Amino acid sequence: MADDAPVDLVLPGALWERLRDHLFSGDGDEHGAVIAAGIADSGRAIRLLARDVFLAEDGTDYVAGQRGYRMLTADFVRDNALYCRDERLAYLAVHNHFGRGWVSFSDTDLASHERGYPALRDILGGPVVGGLVFAEGAVAGDLWFASGRRALRSAVVLGASYQRMYPSDPANVGAAESRYDRQARLFGDAGQRVLAGQRVGIIGVGGVGS
């Protein structure tokens, strides 16, 4: 795999619909899942071909986090990591933030990757472990290859209608600071930049607090 080759995720339409409906169920909360993906390397680009999606059940597989807002349980991670190892597939942990057309990981998200992904790569013994965060019409990815970390370039949905999603534009949207981790999931990074400059208190918005 070329160290500078861009990486894209390819999602079959039916798989994407299941994942989208799970992440954006309308309850205003965060949800989790794991995508198992094959890997196709053309030499000019790397495609992660989503084969299966495992939806984390709220309160059972996806629970209150010890350092962040929510986390996948150890049993859910282990079972799906072992499946990916046996099938020689990439393991991609998924959760959602809120907003439209842009998204990025919070500092808390990235810190959790740094704590957990090296051990996951050892379990898989394969080339790719990573995390994906979706907002409406946007996705960002932090992918750990044997050669190092890479960002996801885009995600493509192939189905009745074609859709391509990208992460946020770093020139316009800053990364959420860790003290805003819970709020960032509701308002997004750009919203945090606006809120930081306001003097108006926000009360009763789904229990959002710093």
CORQUI-V997201 format. One line per field, one symbol per residue. phi: phi as a letter, one per 20 degrees, with the letter a starting at -180 (. if undefined). A space follows every 50 residues. Layout:
BEGIN
phi=???
END
This chain:
BEGIN
phi=.ffdffccdddggffffffgfffdenemceccacddcfccdendbddeef dccdeeffndeccgeecdfcbfffffffffffffffeldfdcfcbcddpb nbabfegfgffffffdfgffffffmdeccacccdcfmbbccdddegepec effacdddagceccdcffeffdcefffffdgffffeenffffffffeede fdcmemmfbe
END
